[in-house]
Amino acid sequence: MTAVAGLRFVLPLYMVAAVAIGFVDYRSRAHVDRGFGAYSQGVVANTEEPPGKYRVLAPFVFEEVVHLTGWDRRIAWVAFRWGLLVAAFAGLHVFLSTWAPAAAAVGGTLGAGVLLLLTFTNSWPHPDHFVEFALTAAGAAAIARRADGWFTLWLILAALNRETSAFLLLWYAAARPTTRAHLVRTALLGAGWAAVYFGLRAWRGVAWYDPWQLNRNLDFLGLLPADFDPYARAYAWFGLVLIAPAVWFGIRSWHRLPRMLQTGLAVVVPSFFVTALCFSSLVEARIFTPLIPLVAAIIMLALKPADSSTVEDL
């Protein structure tokens, strides 16, 4: 059974999972109305503060959904998020099916959904969050299957969504042996990503802000004050908790991992964490969402019988 055929068979299951996770997303998080209200409208109107004003993809698409359907904004928001979750699970399934049969890919995909719940902590639901999840999954699938045309599309869309799309490009660069052809392709993709990055600032205007967060994050890693509940005190560690299974299983099964996952663990994960430590707020675990496909793939292959064959070894 091909990955696409297998996906058609299990898609109803992913649709149900998206309902369950979407319900948790909507009912458990504070200020849910900010995502489909002031923030999205502010991004479209170019009145939102940086860096949000440059994260245009999700707000513009959501506002178009509202315009085309005429639905109440709250209903459109729920449908928008549900569709993104289904798309993310579909991309994950295709990605994981590169190395495993459908049953294992389903397990890995649903496991990724469980890990996603960790990213709902200590933040309101940003419009770009599930878009990032879906595009990272699709981009990972394109890298794994050497579908460079599709990867170009997903990368450009991801660049319109968040700056963390740069790590998708880094993963692409590290996933294959260093040949002249690969270096040329990577350079062209990098030029495309940079064109989007600087083009957004030319279009929307340059607004300076101080992204440096290292000192605050080091304080957060020392735990929040004792008057916070036990989970809230440890918010800054949730990203490390999310990454920990990949590190544990990756080290124990390193020789069995394809190159794409080895370089993801050795290059992308530490680069991502150092960047997050310096320029993001660690108390918002959602910033680690792009690493979930990698974590799910490493766990899936580490638990796979050693004598199982792989579809392709990158």
Residue frames as qw, qx, qy, qz and C-alpha x, y, z in Angstrom:
[[0.000, 0.888, 0.459, 0.000, 0.00, 0.00, 0.00],
 [0.404, 0.456, -0.033, 0.792, 1.45, 3.38, -1.02],
 [0.182, -0.188, -0.463, 0.847, 1.64, 6.25, 1.43],
 [0.314, -0.023, -0.153, -0.937, -1.16, 8.10, -0.37],
 [0.614, -0.224, -0.653, -0.383, -3.43, 5.04, -0.44],
 [0.488, -0.254, -0.708, 0.444, -2.67, 4.36, 3.20],
 [0.010, -0.073, -0.254, 0.964, -3.45, 7.97, 4.04],
 [0.476, -0.170, -0.375, -0.777, -6.88, 7.76, 2.40],
 [0.626, -0.265, -0.732, -0.043, -7.66, 4.72, 4.52],
 [0.481, -0.365, -0.565, 0.563, -6.72, 6.33, 7.85],
 [0.063, 0.331, 0.064, 0.939, -7.76, 9.91, 7.11],
 [0.524, -0.615, -0.372, -0.457, -11.09, 9.55, 8.97],
 [0.736, -0.428, -0.372, 0.370, -9.11, 8.62, 12.09],
 [0.412, 0.011, -0.085, 0.907, -7.00, 11.77, 11.76],
 [0.200, -0.510, -0.292, -0.784, -10.16, 13.83, 11.32],
 [0.675, -0.617, -0.390, -0.108, -11.47, 12.48, 14.61],
 [0.677, -0.260, -0.238, 0.647, -8.12, 13.11, 16.32],
 [0.193, 0.293, 0.089, 0.932, -8.22, 16.68, 15.01],
 [0.446, -0.651, -0.345, -0.507, -11.65, 17.15, 16.63],
 [0.756, -0.521, -0.328, 0.221, -10.33, 15.90, 19.98],
 [0.573, -0.138, -0.087, 0.803, -7.15, 17.99, 19.93],
 [0.034, 0.457, 0.250, 0.853, -8.98, 20.99, 18.53],
 [0.531, -0.709, -0.388, -0.255, -11.44, 20.82, 21.42],
 [0.699, -0.461, -0.207, 0.507, -8.58, 20.86, 23.92],
 [0.397, 0.159, 0.123, 0.895, -6.97, 23.74, 22.04],
 [0.155, -0.567, -0.325, -0.741, -10.17, 25.78, 22.11],
 [0.616, -0.666, -0.328, -0.263, -11.45, 24.99, 25.59],
 [0.789, -0.423, -0.215, 0.391, -8.25, 24.88, 27.65],
 [0.528, 0.106, 0.024, 0.842, -6.45, 28.02, 26.54],
 [0.089, -0.706, -0.334, 0.619, -6.79, 31.60, 27.66],
 [0.130, 0.668, -0.146, -0.718, -7.70, 34.51, 25.37],
 [0.531, 0.207, 0.757, 0.319, -8.78, 32.25, 22.50],
 [0.341, 0.849, 0.398, -0.065, -10.69, 35.18, 21.02],
 [0.148, -0.802, 0.299, 0.495, -7.47, 37.14, 20.52],
 [0.443, -0.133, 0.748, 0.475, -6.36, 34.75, 17.78],
 [0.264, 0.487, 0.724, 0.411, -9.43, 35.24, 15.60],
 [0.036, -0.921, -0.371, 0.113, -10.08, 38.81, 16.67],
 [0.075, -0.963, 0.131, 0.223, -7.69, 41.66, 17.32],
 [0.504, -0.476, 0.579, 0.429, -4.49, 39.86, 16.40],
 [0.543, 0.301, 0.676, 0.397, -5.49, 38.53, 12.96],
 [0.238, 0.903, 0.344, 0.100, -7.18, 41.78, 12.06],
 [0.258, -0.895, 0.208, 0.298, -4.17, 43.74, 13.28],
 [0.559, -0.232, 0.619, 0.499, -1.75, 41.70, 11.16],
 [0.447, 0.561, 0.600, 0.354, -3.88, 42.19, 8.04],
 [0.048, 0.977, 0.196, 0.067, -4.18, 45.92, 8.76],
 [0.640, 0.368, -0.247, 0.628, -0.42, 46.09, 9.45],
 [0.284, -0.779, 0.153, -0.537, -0.98, 47.57, 12.91],
 [0.917, -0.382, -0.092, 0.065, 0.36, 44.59, 14.88],
 [0.265, -0.844, 0.458, 0.085, 3.72, 44.92, 16.59],
 [0.604, 0.475, -0.640, -0.019, 6.77, 43.01, 15.31],
 [0.089, -0.241, 0.801, 0.540, 7.47, 40.21, 14.82],
 [0.446, 0.407, 0.756, -0.252, 3.76, 39.42, 14.46],
 [0.411, 0.726, 0.014, -0.551, 3.28, 41.91, 11.64],
 [0.227, 0.547, -0.708, -0.385, 5.61, 39.82, 9.46],
 [0.211, 0.018, 0.976, -0.054, 3.84, 36.51, 10.15],
 [0.402, 0.232, -0.108, -0.879, 1.23, 37.11, 7.52],
 [0.271, 0.015, -0.874, -0.403, 0.19, 33.74, 6.11],
 [0.134, -0.357, -0.899, 0.217, -2.21, 32.49, 8.78],
 [0.126, 0.514, 0.395, -0.751, -4.03, 35.78, 9.47],
 [0.299, 0.343, -0.385, -0.803, -4.51, 36.55, 5.78],
 [0.282, -0.067, -0.908, -0.303, -5.78, 33.04, 5.04],
 [0.060, -0.410, -0.809, 0.417, -8.09, 33.08, 8.05],
 [0.208, 0.484, 0.162, -0.835, -9.54, 36.46, 7.10],
 [0.329, 0.208, -0.627, -0.674, -10.14, 35.12, 3.59],
 [0.181, -0.227, -0.957, 0.018, -11.95, 32.10, 5.04],
 [0.071, 0.499, 0.564, -0.654, -14.21, 34.46, 6.99],
 [0.254, 0.434, -0.196, -0.842, -14.82, 36.58, 3.89],
 [0.305, 0.121, -0.792, -0.516, -15.57, 33.66, 1.55],
 [0.239, -0.279, -0.928, 0.063, -17.79, 31.68, 3.92],
 [0.326, -0.536, -0.137, -0.767, -19.54, 34.51, 5.72],
 [0.686, -0.377, -0.608, 0.133, -19.33, 32.44, 8.90],
 [0.470, -0.875, 0.041, -0.106, -19.18, 33.85, 12.37],
 [0.254, 0.750, -0.575, 0.205, -15.51, 34.44, 13.21],
 [0.524, -0.420, 0.678, -0.299, -15.61, 31.95, 16.07],
 [0.902, 0.218, 0.342, -0.149, -17.03, 29.20, 13.85],
 [0.652, 0.717, -0.238, 0.074, -14.54, 30.00, 11.10],
 [0.090, -0.726, 0.642, -0.231, -11.70, 29.83, 13.62],
 [0.725, -0.203, 0.625, -0.208, -12.68, 26.36, 14.83],
 [0.871, 0.449, 0.197, -0.044, -13.03, 25.09, 11.25],
 [0.383, 0.833, -0.382, 0.118, -9.74, 26.73, 10.23],
 [0.287, -0.606, 0.710, -0.214, -7.83, 25.12, 13.10],
 [0.840, 0.023, 0.511, -0.181, -9.46, 21.74, 12.52],
 [0.787, 0.617, -0.016, -0.004, -8.47, 21.76, 8.85],
 [0.185, 0.796, -0.550, 0.172, -4.88, 22.63, 9.74],
 [0.555, -0.403, 0.693, -0.219, -4.67, 19.76, 12.22],
 [0.891, 0.283, 0.341, -0.098, -5.97, 17.30, 9.62],
 [0.593, 0.765, -0.235, 0.091, -3.43, 18.64, 7.12],
 [0.131, -0.722, 0.648, -0.205, -0.64, 18.32, 9.69],
 [0.737, -0.176, 0.630, -0.172, -1.56, 14.72, 10.48],
 [0.846, 0.515, 0.134, -0.037, -1.72, 13.91, 6.77],
 [0.363, 0.814, -0.428, 0.150, 1.76, 15.37, 6.25],
 [0.399, -0.556, 0.693, -0.226, 3.11, 13.48, 9.24],
 [0.880, 0.089, 0.441, -0.153, 1.64, 10.23, 7.93],
 [0.748, 0.652, -0.092, 0.081, 3.32, 10.66, 4.56],
 [0.061, 0.797, -0.553, 0.234, 6.58, 11.62, 6.27],
 [0.549, -0.407, 0.690, -0.239, 6.61, 8.65, 8.64],
 [0.908, 0.277, 0.275, -0.156, 5.48, 6.25, 5.90],
 [0.416, 0.767, -0.486, -0.046, 8.83, 6.87, 4.22],
 [0.142, 0.470, -0.840, 0.231, 10.39, 4.40, 6.64],
 [0.250, 0.006, 0.866, -0.433, 7.53, 2.42, 8.17],
 [0.080, -0.377, -0.855, -0.348, 4.30, 0.61, 7.30],
 [0.260, -0.574, -0.293, -0.719, 0.96, 2.35, 7.73],
 [0.679, -0.598, -0.426, 0.005, 0.29, 0.98, 11.23],
 [0.613, -0.286, -0.196, 0.710, 3.54, 2.40, 12.58],
 [0.155, 0.290, 0.176, 0.928, 2.96, 5.69, 10.77],
 [0.434, -0.658, -0.407, -0.461, -0.47, 5.98, 12.38],
 [0.707, -0.541, -0.335, 0.309, 1.04, 5.37, 15.80],
 [0.499, -0.078, -0.027, 0.863, 3.75, 7.94, 15.20],
 [0.036, -0.467, -0.308, -0.828, 1.27, 10.50, 13.90],
 [0.552, -0.693, -0.377, -0.270, -1.09, 10.12, 16.84],
 [0.702, -0.387, -0.245, 0.545, 1.90, 10.22, 19.18],
 [0.302, 0.192, 0.085, 0.930, 2.88, 13.53, 17.61],
 [0.314, -0.637, -0.372, -0.598, -0.64, 14.74, 18.37],
 [0.691, -0.614, -0.340, 0.174, -0.08, 13.92, 22.03],
 [0.572, -0.158, -0.064, 0.802, 3.20, 15.84, 22.03],
 [0.075, 0.507, 0.288, 0.809, 1.41, 18.78, 20.44],
 [0.475, -0.760, -0.418, -0.145, -0.70, 19.13, 23.58],
 [0.637, -0.415, -0.180, 0.624, 2.43, 20.16, 25.46],
 [0.303, 0.157, 0.194, 0.920, 2.70, 23.22, 23.22],
 [0.217, -0.719, -0.486, -0.447, -0.69, 24.53, 24.37],
 [0.568, -0.588, -0.395, 0.419, 0.78, 25.59, 27.72],
 [0.345, -0.631, -0.083, 0.690, 1.27, 29.19, 28.79],
 [0.064, -0.170, 0.397, 0.900, 0.25, 30.90, 25.57],
 [0.582, 0.474, 0.311, -0.583, -2.86, 31.98, 23.78],
 [0.733, 0.252, 0.592, 0.219, -3.60, 30.23, 20.44],
 [0.011, -0.585, 0.350, 0.732, -1.61, 32.10, 17.81],
 [0.763, 0.521, 0.057, -0.379, -2.98, 31.76, 14.25],
 [0.451, 0.660, -0.589, -0.116, 0.44, 30.70, 12.94],
 [0.467, -0.430, 0.743, -0.211, 0.86, 27.79, 15.38],
 [0.786, 0.170, 0.584, -0.108, -1.04, 25.02, 13.58],
 [0.622, 0.768, -0.119, -0.094, 0.05, 26.39, 10.21],
 [0.012, 0.732, -0.679, 0.052, 3.64, 25.94, 11.35],
 [0.624, -0.176, 0.743, -0.166, 2.89, 22.39, 12.48],
 [0.799, 0.472, 0.347, -0.137, 1.30, 21.48, 9.15],
 [0.501, 0.825, -0.261, -0.024, 3.98, 23.09, 6.97],
 [0.202, -0.640, 0.739, -0.064, 6.82, 21.55, 8.97],
 [0.725, 0.020, 0.678, -0.119, 5.26, 18.11, 8.59],
 [0.735, 0.652, 0.171, -0.074, 4.76, 18.65, 4.85],
 [0.235, 0.859, -0.454, -0.002, 8.28, 19.99, 4.45],
 [0.444, -0.455, 0.769, -0.067, 9.75, 17.04, 6.32],
 [0.800, 0.276, 0.526, -0.087, 7.82, 14.65, 4.07],
 [0.587, 0.805, -0.077, -0.044, 9.15, 16.44, 0.99],
 [0.048, -0.756, 0.652, -0.019, 12.74, 16.20, 2.25],
 [0.621, -0.213, 0.747, -0.104, 12.37, 12.52, 3.08],
 [0.737, 0.416, 0.532, 0.004, 10.90, 11.71, -0.33],
 [0.405, -0.199, 0.421, 0.787, 13.25, 13.98, -2.29],
 [0.242, 0.746, 0.577, 0.227, 10.33, 16.00, -3.63],
 [0.378, -0.178, -0.052, 0.907, 12.25, 19.24, -4.11],
 [0.089, -0.404, -0.414, -0.811, 9.44, 20.99, -5.97],
 [0.532, -0.667, -0.488, -0.186, 7.01, 20.40, -3.13],
 [0.608, -0.413, -0.299, 0.608, 9.66, 21.34, -0.59],
 [0.228, 0.150, 0.122, 0.954, 10.17, 24.69, -2.32],
 [0.332, -0.566, -0.428, -0.622, 6.45, 25.42, -2.04],
 [0.659, -0.612, -0.430, 0.086, 6.24, 24.42, 1.62],
 [0.566, -0.203, -0.178, 0.779, 9.36, 26.40, 2.50],
 [0.061, 0.306, 0.186, 0.932, 8.11, 29.61, 0.88],
 [0.500, -0.614, -0.417, -0.447, 4.74, 29.28, 2.61],
 [0.714, -0.478, -0.376, 0.349, 6.47, 28.54, 5.90],
 [0.420, 0.018, -0.070, 0.905, 8.64, 31.64, 5.45],
 [0.205, -0.475, -0.272, -0.811, 5.46, 33.69, 5.10],
 [0.677, -0.561, -0.435, -0.196, 4.26, 32.19, 8.37],
 [0.621, -0.772, 0.104, 0.085, 7.20, 32.29, 10.81],
 [0.176, 0.826, -0.536, 0.005, 10.93, 32.89, 10.88],
 [0.614, -0.360, 0.697, -0.088, 11.49, 29.41, 12.35],
 [0.865, 0.477, 0.102, -0.121, 11.00, 28.14, 8.81],
 [0.233, 0.792, -0.564, 0.008, 14.76, 28.69, 8.53],
 [0.448, -0.386, 0.793, -0.146, 15.24, 25.46, 10.45],
 [0.844, 0.356, 0.369, -0.157, 13.31, 23.58, 7.78],
 [0.552, 0.787, -0.277, 0.018, 15.89, 24.86, 5.31],
 [0.159, -0.663, 0.715, -0.156, 18.71, 23.82, 7.67],
 [0.750, -0.059, 0.633, -0.185, 17.22, 20.34, 7.89],
 [0.795, 0.596, 0.088, -0.075, 17.07, 20.12, 4.10],
 [0.285, 0.827, -0.480, 0.072, 20.70, 21.24, 3.83],
 [0.287, -0.528, 0.773, -0.203, 21.94, 18.67, 6.36],
 [0.849, 0.049, 0.396, -0.348, 19.76, 15.76, 5.28],
 [0.891, 0.448, 0.040, 0.058, 21.71, 14.84, 2.15],
 [0.759, -0.187, 0.160, 0.603, 25.38, 14.31, 1.40],
 [0.015, -0.832, 0.087, 0.547, 27.27, 17.48, 0.50],
 [0.610, 0.256, 0.538, 0.523, 27.47, 17.48, -3.28],
 [0.116, -0.092, 0.206, 0.967, 27.76, 20.41, -5.63],
 [0.243, -0.405, -0.641, -0.605, 24.21, 19.90, -6.89],
 [0.446, -0.634, -0.615, 0.146, 22.84, 19.80, -3.36],
 [0.345, -0.403, -0.170, 0.830, 24.75, 22.93, -2.38],
 [0.014, -0.106, -0.394, -0.913, 23.38, 24.77, -5.41],
 [0.363, -0.534, -0.672, -0.363, 19.82, 23.71, -4.64],
 [0.469, -0.584, -0.498, 0.436, 20.23, 24.70, -1.00],
 [0.249, -0.221, 0.024, 0.943, 21.66, 28.08, -1.96],
 [0.160, -0.289, -0.517, -0.790, 18.72, 28.76, -4.31],
 [0.465, -0.603, -0.643, -0.085, 16.24, 27.77, -1.61],
 [0.444, -0.465, -0.325, 0.693, 18.07, 29.98, 0.85],
 [0.092, 0.009, 0.227, 0.969, 17.84, 32.87, -1.58],
 [0.325, -0.470, -0.618, -0.540, 14.10, 32.26, -1.89],
 [0.508, -0.601, -0.556, 0.268, 13.68, 32.22, 1.88],
 [0.351, -0.322, -0.113, 0.872, 15.70, 35.42, 2.23],
 [0.036, -0.246, -0.431, -0.868, 13.64, 37.08, -0.49],
 [0.430, -0.626, -0.600, -0.252, 10.48, 36.39, 1.50],
 [0.537, -0.515, -0.395, 0.539, 12.07, 37.55, 4.76],
 [0.241, -0.257, 0.046, 0.935, 13.32, 40.87, 3.40],
 [0.098, -0.341, -0.585, -0.729, 10.37, 41.27, 1.06],
 [0.382, -0.676, -0.630, 0.017, 7.97, 41.20, 4.00],
 [0.395, -0.572, -0.215, 0.686, 9.92, 43.98, 5.67],
 [0.133, -0.019, 0.359, 0.924, 9.98, 46.02, 2.50],
 [0.229, -0.477, -0.677, -0.511, 6.22, 45.56, 2.09],
 [0.494, -0.701, -0.514, -0.017, 5.16, 46.07, 5.69],
 [0.054, -0.889, 0.213, -0.402, 7.85, 48.49, 6.81],
 [0.603, 0.161, -0.627, 0.467, 10.88, 47.87, 8.99],
 [0.533, -0.737, 0.023, -0.415, 10.00, 47.90, 12.68],
 [0.403, 0.405, -0.715, 0.401, 12.89, 47.32, 15.07],
 [0.754, -0.565, 0.023, -0.333, 12.55, 45.41, 18.31],
 [0.048, -0.601, 0.769, -0.214, 14.94, 43.77, 20.75],
 [0.871, -0.036, -0.389, -0.299, 14.62, 39.97, 20.46],
 [0.342, 0.375, -0.764, 0.398, 17.31, 39.14, 23.03],
 [0.758, -0.454, -0.125, -0.451, 15.86, 36.79, 25.67],
 [0.657, 0.196, -0.667, 0.290, 18.85, 34.91, 27.08],
 [0.025, 0.256, -0.601, 0.756, 18.89, 36.55, 30.50],
 [0.656, -0.130, 0.148, -0.729, 15.15, 36.11, 31.02],
 [0.877, 0.081, -0.413, -0.233, 15.28, 32.49, 29.87],
 [0.466, 0.235, -0.722, 0.454, 18.12, 31.65, 32.25],
 [0.287, -0.185, 0.487, -0.803, 15.96, 33.06, 35.04],
 [0.799, -0.004, -0.107, -0.592, 12.98, 31.03, 33.86],
 [0.748, 0.182, -0.638, 0.030, 15.05, 27.83, 33.85],
 [0.136, 0.215, -0.720, 0.646, 15.63, 28.40, 37.54],
 [0.184, -0.518, -0.835, 0.031, 11.87, 27.84, 37.98],
 [0.168, -0.636, -0.194, -0.728, 9.23, 30.48, 38.52],
 [0.195, -0.395, 0.534, -0.722, 8.45, 31.67, 42.07],
 [0.028, -0.065, -0.969, 0.237, 6.93, 29.23, 44.54],
 [0.397, 0.335, 0.451, -0.726, 3.51, 30.88, 44.42],
 [0.558, 0.310, -0.479, -0.602, 2.98, 29.39, 40.94],
 [0.937, -0.071, 0.209, -0.270, 1.44, 25.93, 40.61],
 [0.674, -0.367, 0.576, 0.281, 3.92, 23.03, 40.09],
 [0.677, 0.440, 0.480, 0.343, 3.35, 22.81, 36.36],
 [0.224, 0.960, 0.089, 0.142, 3.54, 26.55, 35.78],
 [0.439, -0.802, 0.345, 0.213, 6.82, 26.80, 37.71],
 [0.607, -0.227, 0.653, 0.392, 8.45, 24.44, 35.20],
 [0.604, 0.735, 0.208, -0.229, 7.10, 26.01, 31.98],
 [0.179, 0.828, -0.471, -0.246, 10.58, 26.85, 30.71],
 [0.317, -0.354, 0.876, 0.088, 11.54, 23.16, 30.84],
 [0.755, 0.347, 0.450, -0.327, 8.61, 21.92, 28.74],
 [0.576, 0.711, -0.328, -0.234, 10.56, 22.38, 25.50],
 [0.042, 0.518, -0.851, 0.073, 13.33, 20.17, 26.84],
 [0.587, 0.037, 0.731, -0.346, 10.72, 17.65, 27.93],
 [0.751, 0.554, 0.099, -0.345, 9.37, 17.60, 24.37],
 [0.457, 0.695, -0.548, -0.082, 12.85, 17.06, 22.89],
 [0.413, -0.508, 0.729, -0.199, 13.98, 14.51, 25.49],
 [0.872, 0.119, 0.452, -0.143, 12.37, 11.41, 23.87],
 [0.709, 0.692, -0.133, 0.028, 14.15, 12.11, 20.58],
 [0.059, 0.758, -0.619, 0.199, 17.50, 12.46, 22.33],
 [0.618, -0.320, 0.673, -0.252, 16.99, 9.32, 24.43],
 [0.866, 0.284, 0.404, -0.081, 15.73, 7.08, 21.63],
 [0.554, 0.806, -0.208, -0.009, 18.02, 8.66, 19.05],
 [0.086, -0.706, 0.693, -0.117, 21.18, 7.92, 21.00],
 [0.650, -0.175, 0.715, -0.186, 20.10, 4.36, 21.76],
 [0.753, 0.385, 0.530, 0.060, 19.23, 3.59, 18.12],
 [0.044, 0.779, -0.276, -0.561, 21.60, 5.95, 16.27],
 [0.196, -0.285, 0.819, 0.457, 22.95, 3.30, 13.89],
 [0.289, 0.415, 0.858, 0.094, 19.42, 2.44, 12.76],
 [0.201, 0.791, 0.287, -0.501, 18.35, 5.97, 11.93],
 [0.615, 0.595, 0.303, 0.419, 18.42, 7.29, 8.36],
 [0.458, 0.104, -0.042, 0.882, 20.71, 10.23, 7.68],
 [0.144, -0.616, -0.266, -0.727, 17.83, 12.70, 7.68],
 [0.655, -0.696, -0.243, -0.166, 16.96, 11.89, 11.28],
 [0.762, -0.230, -0.157, 0.584, 20.58, 11.69, 12.41],
 [0.314, 0.253, 0.049, 0.914, 21.34, 15.15, 11.08],
 [0.352, -0.692, -0.314, -0.546, 18.03, 16.43, 12.42],
 [0.745, -0.616, -0.232, 0.111, 19.03, 15.31, 15.91],
 [0.716, -0.208, -0.018, 0.666, 22.69, 16.33, 15.66],
 [0.284, 0.170, 0.193, 0.924, 22.30, 19.63, 13.77],
 [0.226, -0.567, -0.400, -0.684, 18.73, 20.95, 13.83],
 [0.606, -0.650, -0.458, 0.018, 17.83, 20.23, 17.47],
 [0.559, -0.418, -0.193, 0.690, 20.85, 21.93, 19.11],
 [0.188, 0.188, 0.241, 0.934, 20.70, 24.85, 16.66],
 [0.333, -0.619, -0.494, -0.512, 17.01, 25.29, 17.38],
 [0.611, -0.633, -0.419, 0.227, 17.47, 25.13, 21.14],
 [0.473, -0.216, -0.064, 0.852, 20.33, 27.65, 21.20],
 [0.000, 0.336, 0.343, 0.877, 18.30, 30.04, 19.04],
 [0.474, -0.651, -0.513, -0.297, 15.24, 29.60, 21.24],
 [0.622, -0.484, -0.349, 0.507, 17.32, 30.17, 24.36],
 [0.350, -0.153, 0.046, 0.923, 18.68, 33.44, 22.98],
 [0.105, -0.025, -0.301, -0.947, 15.76, 34.86, 21.01],
 [0.520, -0.389, -0.565, -0.508, 12.49, 33.27, 22.16],
 [0.463, -0.455, 0.427, -0.629, 10.65, 32.88, 25.43],
 [0.258, 0.142, -0.955, 0.026, 11.19, 29.36, 26.75],
 [0.303, 0.146, 0.710, -0.618, 8.08, 29.56, 28.90],
 [0.696, 0.410, 0.030, -0.588, 6.02, 29.24, 25.69],
 [0.587, -0.167, 0.775, 0.165, 6.51, 25.62, 24.66],
 [0.678, 0.646, 0.311, -0.163, 4.73, 26.28, 21.34],
 [0.189, 0.841, -0.428, -0.272, 8.02, 27.58, 19.93],
 [0.291, -0.379, 0.868, 0.136, 9.28, 23.97, 19.82],
 [0.773, 0.366, 0.340, -0.391, 6.45, 22.80, 17.55],
 [0.589, 0.650, -0.409, -0.252, 8.70, 22.46, 14.44],
 [0.013, 0.470, -0.877, 0.097, 10.66, 19.70, 16.20],
 [0.727, -0.023, 0.501, -0.468, 7.64, 17.43, 16.73],
 [0.871, 0.405, -0.167, -0.222, 7.85, 15.61, 13.34],
 [0.401, 0.561, -0.690, 0.220, 11.51, 14.80, 14.02],
 [0.349, -0.323, 0.721, -0.504, 10.76, 13.58, 17.55],
 [0.841, 0.134, 0.268, -0.450, 7.91, 11.38, 16.31],
 [0.778, 0.499, -0.369, -0.098, 10.02, 9.85, 13.54],
 [0.189, 0.522, -0.768, 0.320, 12.94, 9.02, 15.84],
 [0.537, -0.175, 0.645, -0.515, 10.68, 7.39, 18.42],
 [0.873, 0.287, 0.056, -0.390, 8.85, 5.40, 15.74],
 [0.705, 0.511, -0.490, 0.032, 12.04, 4.03, 14.19],
 [0.044, -0.491, 0.762, -0.419, 13.67, 3.36, 17.55],
 [0.625, -0.054, 0.608, -0.487, 10.72, 1.13, 18.47],
 [0.795, 0.411, -0.230, -0.382, 10.58, -0.54, 15.07],
 [0.942, -0.156, 0.274, 0.117, 11.86, -4.16, 14.85],
 [0.282, -0.675, 0.491, 0.473, 15.53, -4.16, 13.87],
 [0.432, 0.005, 0.796, 0.423, 15.01, -6.45, 10.90],
 [0.414, 0.765, 0.451, -0.198, 12.39, -4.23, 9.26],
 [0.523, 0.231, 0.354, 0.740, 13.38, -2.71, 5.95],
 [0.022, 0.630, 0.157, -0.760, 13.22, 0.98, 5.13],
 [0.585, 0.737, 0.337, -0.038, 11.70, 2.56, 2.07],
 [0.521, 0.715, -0.095, 0.457, 14.60, 4.95, 1.54],
 [0.679, -0.504, -0.174, 0.505, 17.65, 5.87, 3.54],
 [0.242, 0.900, -0.005, 0.363, 18.47, 9.57, 3.46]]
